[in-house]
Amino acid sequence: MRRFLQKLPQYFENKNIMNNEVLQLWPELEWIQDSSLREKTATTWEIALERSVLTVDDLNRIPFTLLAGPDLKVTFMEHKRSVVHIARAAGEKINEMYHGELPVDMDVLISGAILIDVGKLLEYELDENGNAIQGRYGKYLRHPFSGVSLAEEAGVPPQVCHIIAAHAGEGDMVKRTTEATLVHHADFMTFLPFKERLK
Ligand SMILES: [Fe+2]
């Protein structure tokens, strides 16, 4: 117990560093109105960063997908943040222009969009040249699965975990909520043309 108490300031110091790291990584967390959901969303990223071989610097360096060739210059964070911005803009327009006929829960949408690829922190490993590759764990459990696992650990509610679970190809087998549909399309409309497009 004494040992634990002695280590307590260090624990909180580390926790604060981690909190600041996540806030710097994701300024969009501020858009979540519900403080409890905002905290749980941030905690999911904290847990993932604690367990990952990837650092914040890696996330600002590695390409956002392994499926668009070696010349891709859009980073993981650039893409993931853009998806949150695009999904939010779409949700706002739908709420504004469809007079309640297709209601979008903006907190659920934004939290889900921030979390869709958090599982990549467990899916990816770095090779000897610092390139991101899919690791052994990631081969068995791609990031939609590991993402749900991390989010549930942080107490993220099921309507948000659903967005993580259904955002990628695996989700084509699932009936998606409105929020999950918007996030899925925001993600894929900015992925597919990078992977392959008519020029
Ligand atoms: Fe993804």
Boltz pocket constraint, residues with backbone or C-beta under 6 A from the ligand:
constraints:
  - pocket:
      binder: B
      contacts: [[A, 116], [A, 117], [A, 143], [A, 167], [A, 168]]
      max_distance: 6.0
